[in-house]
Amino acid sequence: MSRPAIVEQLAPGLNFQTREIADPGDLLSLLPKPSADQKIAVWIRERTGMIALGESIRFEILGQERFSRAHRWWRDLVSNSTIDDAVNVTGTGAFAFASFGFRAQPTPSILIVPKVVIGKTDGRCWITTSDGTDPNQVLAEIKKPHIAPTAPGNINITGGTVAELTWSQTVDELVSKINHGDIDKVVLARDLNVETENPIDVRYILENLATTFSDCWTYYIDGLIGATPEMLLRKRGNEIISRVLAGTITQNKDKDNNKLLQARLLASDKDQQEHDYAVQSVAAALAIHCTDLAVPESPTILRLANVAHLSTEVTAVVVDDAPALVLAGALHPTAAVCGTPTERARDLIAEIEGMDRGRYAGPVGWIDGAGDGDLGLAIRCAQVKENSLRLFAGCGVVAGSTAEAELAESDAKFKAILNALN
């Protein structure tokens, strides 16, 4: 039987212009209230990064080849475009936001080229337009006062796709499979649906996330909002950094108790094993394209407002000029969001998880025309639609896991978004 032909958009030529500007102040404060006619996108850490207004074009793709086809489309678009870059730092000139589905189907992966990007990177402030509009003219419009973000009001949690009891039973089944040697680790995710009293103004959530999780990458791309602590890859020239997280414990306002919990996390054989699976999966994937892999012997603690993680930063040097999208395709999915062995874990997730993850746990971030970029993992996130959000959380199930502990861990991860609503 012949396979149906894939109809793919041709990459157009755009007109990118980047100009240096004076410090525009807090980037989030420049965002207008988003609407169907005024789309926005965000990638911010410690108040630096990029915000975007409007869309010049988007590319959506399904299937196993989604990373390579997205790379080809972006490569052709850059080649066909006029680029007038007066700043020349990472992220200037040709630029696109990216958000990929966890699985090849059924949720499309997307690249979005904004009409306007305002950035603070490498100690420089700049604005890029992609439709030939004078950047200075656009900046004057952006600085006009905006309506302040509005709170979502009362929230109502309506449950998830899979009931808590059923999800807990699935954890027990996975532990049994692991104990029988069928698999080493599976990341089991669950969702939580929330309704709000008022239409959601994502700027309100973004401000709270950026303030509470300043060490994370706060993002909003095509309805997906979150603050990820995990960097799948950061590419600058030939240098790669990947921040790997696996192994989690809850945190609260009691500093002394938090230190005890962190010490327990470092001493936990179960969490150390889960973390090692994630680190080794990243190192093995990077080794295909990189040399000079540097993998620390022991993880450190990354403490966030609601949880603490075991954290390892892997560094490497690209030797074959692979761009960020190609490297992301080689890395995804890591053991941190899927499991190990990867194919077996991915198949099990599709079989037993009972829901579509959408773009949760897929690569999310941005790329530029030089093949550099930031691509984190879309965790601590929610899909936003009018008066509702669908929150996601995942837990690594290994030998020694218990349903009670994994359910509590997922609840702690939901709080990143839930607290940002209040």
HELIX and SHEET records of a PDB file:
HELIX    1   1 LEU A   27  LEU A   30  5                                   4    
HELIX    2   2 ARG A   66  ASN A   80  1                                  15    
HELIX    3   3 PRO A  135  ILE A  142  1                                   8    
HELIX    4   4 GLU A  164  ASN A  179  1                                  16    
HELIX    5   5 VAL A  202  THR A  212  1                                  11    
HELIX    6   6 LYS A  255  ALA A  267  1                                  13    
HELIX    7   7 ASP A  269  LEU A  286  1                                  18    
HELIX    8   8 ALA A  324  LEU A  331  1                                   8    
HELIX    9   9 THR A  342  ILE A  352  1                                  11    
HELIX   10  10 ALA A  403  ALA A  420  1                                  18    
SHEET    1   A12 THR A  82  ASP A  85  0                                        
SHEET    2   A12 ASN A  15  GLU A  20  1                                        
SHEET    3   A12 ARG A 124  THR A 129 -1                                        
SHEET    4   A12 VAL A 116  THR A 121 -1                                        
SHEET    5   A12 THR A  48  LEU A  53 -1                                        
SHEET    6   A12 ILE A  40  ARG A  45 -1                                        
SHEET    7   A12 TRP A 217  ILE A 221 -1                                        
SHEET    8   A12 LEU A 224  THR A 228 -1                                        
SHEET    9   A12 CYS A 381  LYS A 385 -1                                        
SHEET   10   A12 SER A 388  VAL A 397 -1                                        
SHEET   11   A12 LYS A 185  THR A 196 -1                                        
SHEET   12   A12 ILE A 155  GLY A 159 -1                                        
SHEET    1   B12 THR A  82  ASP A  85  0                                        
SHEET    2   B12 ASN A  15  GLU A  20  1                                        
SHEET    3   B12 ARG A 124  THR A 129 -1                                        
SHEET    4   B12 VAL A 116  THR A 121 -1                                        
SHEET    5   B12 THR A  48  LEU A  53 -1                                        
SHEET    6   B12 ILE A  40  ARG A  45 -1                                        
SHEET    7   B12 TRP A 217  ILE A 221 -1                                        
SHEET    8   B12 LEU A 224  THR A 228 -1                                        
SHEET    9   B12 CYS A 381  LYS A 385 -1                                        
SHEET   10   B12 SER A 388  VAL A 397 -1                                        
SHEET   11   B12 LYS A 185  THR A 196 -1                                        
SHEET   12   B12 GLY A 339  THR A 340 -1                                        
SHEET    1   C 9 ILE A  57  ILE A  61  0                                        
SHEET    2   C 9 SER A 109  VAL A 113 -1                                        
SHEET    3   C 9 PHE A  95  SER A  99 -1                                        
SHEET    4   C 9 PRO A 363  ASP A 368 -1                                        
SHEET    5   C 9 GLY A 373  LEU A 377 -1                                        
SHEET    6   C 9 MET A 231  ARG A 236 -1                                        
SHEET    7   C 9 GLU A 239  THR A 250 -1                                        
SHEET    8   C 9 VAL A 307  VAL A 318 -1                                        
SHEET    9   C 9 CYS A 290  ALA A 294 -1                                        
SHEET    1   D 9 ILE A  57  ILE A  61  0                                        
SHEET    2   D 9 SER A 109  VAL A 113 -1                                        
SHEET    3   D 9 PHE A  95  SER A  99 -1                                        
SHEET    4   D 9 PRO A 363  ASP A 368 -1                                        
SHEET    5   D 9 GLY A 373  LEU A 377 -1                                        
SHEET    6   D 9 MET A 231  ARG A 236 -1                                        
SHEET    7   D 9 GLU A 239  THR A 250 -1                                        
SHEET    8   D 9 VAL A 307  VAL A 318 -1                                        
SHEET    9   D 9 THR A 300  ARG A 303 -1                                        
END                                                                             
